[in-house]
Amino acid sequence: MSDKKVIAEDEISIFCEQIAMVLKSGVPLYEGLEAVCENYKDTKYEEYFFEINAEYGRGSSFYDACKNAGIFPAYMLQMLNVGERSGKLEDVMDNLAKFYDRESKISDMIRSAVLQPSIMMVVMGAVVLLLVVKVLPIFQEVFRNLGADFSETTNDVINICTIIGIVVLVILLIFIIIAVIFGLLLRSDKKQQALNAAGKLLKPVAKIRDRIATERFASVMAMMISSGYNLTESLEMSADIVEDEKYVAKIHKCLELVNADTSFGKALEEAELFDKLTLRMIQIGITTGQSDRAFSRIAEIYADEVDTRIHNLISWIEPVLVAIMTVLVGAILLSVMLPLITIISSMG
């Protein structure tokens, strides 16, 4: 099969949820899988899921069937393999459904944070373009008809104001192009590089990136521990899943400390993976043997914080863009009014 690619997070979540429902109902996986794959008939994923069903029917493991389809991310396949071998496939698929549902929501919020300002900038660009290309030339022609012979000062004012309008338009177009390029990168395999670059330029984005990485790390740890992995193995796999470079470095530091016989709670603290309040929750979870539950709750807390920060960023961006638009349009109107004032003064 050619041109295979990883499917969207929301589709992965739905697929995992369906498999979890099949397993919970007690229906044999080979029967339930056929029904699940049948749901993808007449969709763009039809051939992939029919291939999964056919290969599983030929005696392959569920993991091998999904892996050979070539449309699922490595993390899902790793967890699926763990679940199938440990006999906890039902729990793993249920956790994966929640994990990728959350990933889908984060992606949607990031796209929304980029899309809304981009639309506003396009509208601003259209307004400024109309003023510069259509309105300003009309006023200049009216000025020339009013003042038979412009003085050198009046001509200079008109030229300067025309240049102001053009410069404003060029600046706005540059911002629009940057926003479009950033949006396209978010939909490509360069998404993480684009977010890293945005994080370096904008502090609010960097904070959101850090919270997303923390939420993802906590979520992965909860899934790994609940699936039977020990802390070292969970840390190793989480480092492969979390894509933020700075946070991955912290995970590696924590792993080194754990391997050096440092207690897990102390290693987390020294690696600065969580704040102090969260660390206390993890410590209690470790003491009571419920570390997976503690990590799961922490993931929920950071997920809520990510939601809040993204919404706050969007609500902050919109009034700023409105203010910028007001200034730009005001600059264009000023470039129209200044020559008029100059002409009226010269005629008086």
C-alpha positions as CSV (number, residue, x, y, z in Angstrom):
1,M,0.0,0.0,0.0
2,S,1.4,3.4,-0.9
3,D,1.3,6.8,0.5
4,K,0.5,5.6,4.0
5,K,0.4,8.2,6.8
6,V,-0.5,8.4,10.4
7,I,-4.2,9.2,10.8
8,A,-5.6,12.1,12.9
9,E,-5.7,11.9,16.7
10,D,-9.5,12.0,16.8
11,E,-9.7,9.0,14.5
12,I,-7.2,7.1,16.6
13,S,-9.3,7.9,19.7
14,I,-12.5,6.7,18.1
15,F,-10.8,3.4,16.9
16,C,-9.3,2.7,20.3
17,E,-12.7,3.4,22.0
18,Q,-14.5,1.0,19.7
19,I,-12.0,-1.7,20.4
20,A,-12.2,-1.1,24.1
21,M,-16.0,-1.4,23.9
22,V,-15.8,-4.7,22.0
23,L,-13.4,-6.1,24.6
24,K,-15.6,-4.9,27.5
25,S,-18.7,-6.5,26.0
26,G,-17.1,-9.9,25.9
27,V,-17.3,-10.2,22.2
28,P,-14.3,-12.0,20.7
29,L,-11.9,-9.6,19.1
30,Y,-11.9,-11.2,15.7
31,E,-15.7,-10.7,15.5
32,G,-15.7,-7.2,17.0
33,L,-12.8,-6.1,14.8
34,E,-14.7,-7.0,11.7
35,A,-17.6,-4.9,12.8
36,V,-15.3,-2.0,13.7
37,C,-13.5,-2.1,10.4
38,E,-16.8,-2.3,8.6
39,N,-17.6,1.2,10.0
40,Y,-14.8,2.6,7.9
41,K,-16.3,1.4,4.6
42,D,-16.6,4.2,2.0
43,T,-14.1,6.4,4.0
44,K,-10.6,7.4,3.1
45,Y,-9.3,4.9,5.7
46,E,-11.3,2.0,4.3
47,E,-8.4,0.0,2.7
48,Y,-6.2,0.4,5.8
49,F,-8.8,-1.0,8.2
50,F,-9.9,-3.7,5.8
51,E,-6.2,-4.7,5.7
52,I,-6.0,-4.8,9.5
53,N,-9.1,-7.0,9.7
54,A,-7.8,-9.3,6.9
55,E,-4.3,-9.8,8.5
56,Y,-5.8,-10.4,11.9
57,G,-8.1,-13.0,10.4
58,R,-5.1,-14.7,8.9
59,G,-3.6,-15.3,12.3
60,S,-1.5,-12.3,12.9
61,S,-1.5,-10.7,16.3
62,F,-3.6,-7.5,16.7
63,Y,-0.4,-5.6,17.2
64,D,1.2,-6.9,14.0
65,A,-1.9,-6.2,12.0
66,C,-2.1,-2.6,13.2
67,K,1.7,-2.1,12.8
68,N,1.7,-3.4,9.2
69,A,-1.2,-1.1,8.3
70,G,1.3,1.7,8.7
71,I,-1.2,4.4,9.8
72,F,-0.8,4.4,13.6
73,P,1.8,6.3,15.7
74,A,4.7,4.4,17.3
75,Y,3.4,5.2,20.9
76,M,0.0,3.6,20.2
77,L,1.6,0.5,18.7
78,Q,4.0,0.2,21.7
79,M,1.2,0.4,24.1
80,L,-1.0,-2.0,22.1
81,N,1.8,-4.5,22.1
82,V,2.1,-4.2,25.9
83,G,-1.6,-4.6,26.4
84,E,-1.8,-7.6,24.2
85,R,1.1,-9.4,25.8
86,S,0.1,-8.6,29.4
87,G,-3.6,-9.5,28.8
88,K,-4.6,-5.9,29.6
89,L,-5.6,-4.8,26.1
90,E,-9.0,-3.6,27.2
91,D,-7.5,-1.2,29.7
92,V,-4.8,-0.1,27.4
93,M,-7.2,0.7,24.5
94,D,-9.5,2.6,26.9
95,N,-6.5,4.7,28.1
96,L,-5.3,5.2,24.6
97,A,-8.8,6.5,23.6
98,K,-8.6,9.1,26.3
99,F,-5.0,10.0,25.6
100,Y,-5.6,10.6,21.8
101,D,-8.9,12.4,22.5
102,R,-6.9,14.8,24.7
103,E,-4.2,15.1,22.0
104,S,-6.9,15.9,19.4
105,K,-8.4,18.7,21.6
106,I,-4.9,20.2,22.2
107,S,-4.2,20.2,18.5
108,D,-7.6,21.8,17.8
109,M,-7.0,24.5,20.4
110,I,-3.6,25.3,18.9
111,R,-5.0,25.6,15.4
112,S,-7.8,27.8,16.8
113,A,-5.3,30.0,18.5
114,V,-3.5,30.5,15.1
115,L,-6.6,30.5,12.8
116,Q,-8.6,33.3,14.6
117,P,-5.8,35.9,14.5
118,S,-5.0,34.9,11.0
119,I,-8.5,35.6,9.8
120,M,-8.5,39.0,11.6
121,M,-5.2,39.8,9.9
122,V,-6.6,38.9,6.5
123,V,-9.6,41.2,7.1
124,M,-7.2,43.9,8.3
125,G,-5.1,43.4,5.1
126,A,-8.2,43.7,2.9
127,V,-9.3,46.9,4.6
128,V,-5.8,48.5,4.3
129,L,-5.4,47.3,0.7
130,L,-8.7,48.9,-0.2
131,L,-7.7,52.2,1.4
132,V,-4.2,52.2,-0.2
133,V,-5.2,51.0,-3.7
134,K,-8.7,52.6,-4.1
135,V,-9.5,55.2,-1.6
136,L,-6.1,57.0,-1.3
137,P,-5.7,57.5,-5.1
138,I,-9.2,58.9,-5.3
139,F,-8.5,61.5,-2.6
140,Q,-5.2,62.4,-4.2
141,E,-7.0,63.0,-7.5
142,V,-9.5,65.2,-5.7
143,F,-6.7,67.1,-4.0
144,R,-5.1,67.8,-7.4
145,N,-8.4,69.0,-8.8
146,L,-8.8,71.3,-5.8
147,G,-5.4,72.8,-5.8
148,A,-4.3,73.6,-9.3
149,D,-0.7,73.9,-8.5
150,F,0.5,72.2,-5.4
151,S,3.4,73.7,-3.5
152,E,6.5,71.6,-3.0
153,T,5.5,71.1,0.6
154,T,2.1,69.8,-0.3
155,N,3.5,67.4,-2.8
156,D,6.0,66.1,-0.2
157,V,3.2,65.6,2.3
158,I,1.1,63.6,-0.3
159,N,4.1,61.4,-1.2
160,I,5.1,60.8,2.4
161,C,1.5,59.8,3.3
162,T,1.3,57.5,0.3
163,I,4.5,55.8,1.4
164,I,3.1,55.4,4.9
165,G,0.1,53.6,3.5
166,I,2.2,51.3,1.4
167,V,4.6,50.5,4.3
168,V,1.7,49.7,6.6
169,L,0.3,47.4,4.0
170,V,3.6,45.6,3.4
171,I,4.1,45.1,7.2
172,L,0.6,43.7,7.5
173,L,1.2,41.4,4.5
174,I,4.4,40.1,6.1
175,F,2.5,39.2,9.3
176,I,-0.2,37.4,7.2
177,I,2.4,35.4,5.4
178,I,4.1,34.4,8.6
179,A,0.8,33.3,10.1
180,V,-0.1,31.3,7.0
181,I,3.4,29.6,7.0
182,F,3.0,28.8,10.7
183,G,-0.4,27.4,10.2
184,L,0.8,25.1,7.4
185,L,3.7,23.9,9.5
186,L,1.3,23.0,12.3
187,R,-0.4,20.6,9.8
188,S,2.8,19.0,8.7
189,D,5.5,16.9,10.2
190,K,7.3,20.1,11.2
191,K,4.7,21.0,13.8
192,Q,7.1,20.6,16.8
193,Q,9.8,22.7,15.2
194,A,7.2,25.4,14.5
195,L,6.0,25.3,18.1
196,N,9.6,25.4,19.4
197,A,10.3,28.5,17.4
198,A,7.1,30.2,18.5
199,G,8.0,29.3,22.1
200,K,11.4,31.0,21.8
201,L,9.8,34.2,20.4
202,L,6.7,34.4,22.6
203,K,6.8,33.7,26.4
204,P,3.1,32.8,26.7
205,V,3.5,30.2,24.0
206,A,6.6,28.8,25.8
207,K,4.6,28.4,29.0
208,I,1.8,26.6,27.2
209,R,4.3,24.3,25.6
210,D,5.8,23.5,29.0
211,R,2.3,22.7,30.4
212,I,1.5,20.5,27.4
213,A,4.7,18.6,27.9
214,T,4.0,18.1,31.6
215,E,0.5,16.9,30.9
216,R,1.7,14.5,28.3
217,F,4.4,13.1,30.5
218,A,2.0,12.6,33.4
219,S,-0.5,10.9,31.1
220,V,2.1,8.6,29.6
221,M,3.5,7.7,33.1
222,A,0.0,6.8,34.3
223,M,-0.7,4.6,31.3
224,M,2.7,2.9,31.5
225,I,2.6,2.2,35.3
226,S,-1.0,0.9,35.1
227,S,0.0,-1.4,32.2
228,G,2.6,-3.1,34.4
229,Y,5.8,-1.2,33.5
230,N,8.3,-0.2,36.3
231,L,9.3,3.4,36.8
232,T,12.6,3.1,34.8
233,E,10.8,1.6,31.8
234,S,8.0,4.2,32.1
235,L,10.5,7.0,32.1
236,E,12.4,5.6,29.1
237,M,9.3,5.3,27.0
238,S,7.9,8.7,28.1
239,A,11.1,10.3,26.8
240,D,10.3,9.0,23.4
241,I,6.7,10.3,23.5
242,V,7.2,13.8,24.9
243,E,8.3,16.0,22.0
244,D,9.5,19.1,23.9
245,E,13.3,19.1,23.8
246,K,13.8,20.9,27.1
247,Y,11.3,18.6,28.9
248,V,12.9,15.5,27.4
249,A,16.2,16.6,28.8
250,K,14.6,16.8,32.3
251,I,13.2,13.3,31.8
252,H,16.7,12.0,31.0
253,K,18.1,13.7,34.0
254,C,15.4,12.1,36.2
255,L,16.2,8.7,34.6
256,E,19.9,9.1,35.4
257,L,19.1,9.9,39.0
258,V,16.8,6.9,39.4
259,N,19.5,4.7,37.9
260,A,21.9,6.1,40.4
261,D,19.6,4.8,43.2
262,T,18.0,8.2,43.9
263,S,14.4,7.8,45.1
264,F,11.8,8.4,42.4
265,G,10.2,11.3,44.3
266,K,13.6,13.0,44.8
267,A,14.6,12.4,41.2
268,L,11.4,14.1,40.0
269,E,12.1,17.1,42.3
270,E,15.8,17.5,41.3
271,A,14.9,17.2,37.6
272,E,12.2,19.9,38.1
273,L,9.6,17.9,36.2
274,F,6.7,19.2,38.4
275,D,6.0,21.9,40.9
276,K,6.2,21.3,44.7
277,L,2.5,20.8,45.2
278,T,2.3,18.2,42.4
279,L,5.4,16.4,43.7
280,R,3.6,16.0,47.1
281,M,0.7,14.3,45.3
282,I,3.1,12.0,43.5
283,Q,4.9,11.1,46.7
284,I,1.6,10.2,48.4
285,G,0.7,8.1,45.3
286,I,4.0,6.2,45.5
287,T,3.7,5.7,49.3
288,T,0.1,4.3,48.9
289,G,0.9,2.2,45.8
290,Q,-1.3,4.4,43.6
291,S,1.3,6.3,41.6
292,D,-0.6,5.6,38.3
293,R,-3.7,7.2,39.8
294,A,-1.7,10.2,41.0
295,F,-0.1,10.7,37.6
296,S,-3.5,10.4,36.0
297,R,-5.0,13.1,38.2
298,I,-2.0,15.4,37.6
299,A,-2.5,15.0,33.8
300,E,-6.1,16.2,34.3
301,I,-4.9,19.2,36.3
302,Y,-2.4,20.2,33.7
303,A,-4.9,19.6,30.9
304,D,-7.3,22.1,32.5
305,E,-4.4,24.6,32.9
306,V,-3.5,24.2,29.2
307,D,-7.2,24.9,28.2
308,T,-7.2,28.0,30.4
309,R,-3.9,29.3,29.1
310,I,-4.8,28.8,25.4
311,H,-8.2,30.5,25.9
312,N,-6.5,33.4,27.7
313,L,-4.0,33.7,24.9
314,I,-6.7,33.8,22.3
315,S,-8.7,36.4,24.3
316,W,-5.5,38.4,24.6
317,I,-4.6,38.2,20.9
318,E,-7.9,39.4,19.6
319,P,-8.0,42.9,21.3
320,V,-4.4,43.4,20.5
321,L,-5.1,42.8,16.8
322,V,-8.1,45.1,17.0
323,A,-5.8,47.8,18.5
324,I,-3.2,47.2,15.7
325,M,-6.0,47.4,13.1
326,T,-7.2,50.7,14.6
327,V,-3.7,52.1,14.5
328,L,-3.1,50.9,10.9
329,V,-6.4,52.2,9.6
330,G,-5.8,55.5,11.5
331,A,-2.4,55.8,9.8
332,I,-4.1,55.4,6.4
333,L,-6.8,57.9,7.2
334,L,-4.1,60.3,8.4
335,S,-2.3,59.9,5.1
336,V,-5.6,61.0,3.5
337,M,-6.4,63.9,5.9
338,L,-2.9,65.5,6.1
339,P,-2.8,66.4,2.4
340,L,-6.3,67.7,2.6
341,I,-5.4,69.9,5.6
342,T,-2.3,71.1,3.8
343,I,-4.3,72.0,0.7
344,I,-7.0,73.8,2.7
345,S,-4.3,75.8,4.5
346,S,-2.5,76.7,1.2
347,M,-5.8,77.7,-0.3
348,G,-6.7,79.9,2.7
